[in-house]
Amino acid sequence: MCETTIRLEQRVREHQDACKRGNEKVSAIAEHAWQQHHPIKWEEVRVVDRASKNRELKIKEALLIQMTPENKFNRDIGLAVSPFRINKNSKCTLQ
């Protein structure tokens, strides 16, 4: 997951370049690829969601990070959006 306002194609190229160079500091995807010794399936990259405003984008990103804890590509938890935890079944529980 990546909060970004640039086009997907450009962002993918940036990550591909980091992977080729082994530049793990600028890309969590490159870090994962190099440390786990496997290629990234670039053809399967897709936009998960869209937002027209920056605040909406940050909230959506934070919620997606909370809902997919098995995702190893996020280096932080995103925006603190609520005292509630949202599980994969869209049920809210107090943290």
CORJOQUI-V636313 format. One record per pair of residues at least 6 apart in sequence whose C-alpha atoms are under 8 Angstrom apart, sorted by the first residue. I is the first residue (numbers start at 0). J is the second residue. Records with the same first field share a line. If there is no record, write none. Layout:
I = J, J
This chain:
0 = 47, 60, 63, 64, 72, 73
1 = 60, 73
2 = 56, 57, 60
7 = 45, 46
11 = 41
14 = 26, 28, 29
15 = 29
17 = 23, 25, 26, 29
18 = 26, 28, 29, 30, 32, 33
21 = 29, 30, 33
22 = 29, 30
23 = 29, 30, 33
24 = 30
27 = 72, 73, 74
28 = 72
31 = 71, 72
32 = 38, 39
48 = 59
49 = 56
50 = 56, 59
57 = 77, 78
58 = 78, 80
60 = 77, 78
61 = 76, 77, 78, 79, 80
62 = 80, 85
64 = 70, 73, 76, 77
65 = 76, 84, 85, 86
66 = 85, 86, 87
67 = 87
82 = 93, 94
83 = 91, 92, 93, 94
84 = 91, 92, 93, 94
85 = 91, 92
86 = 92
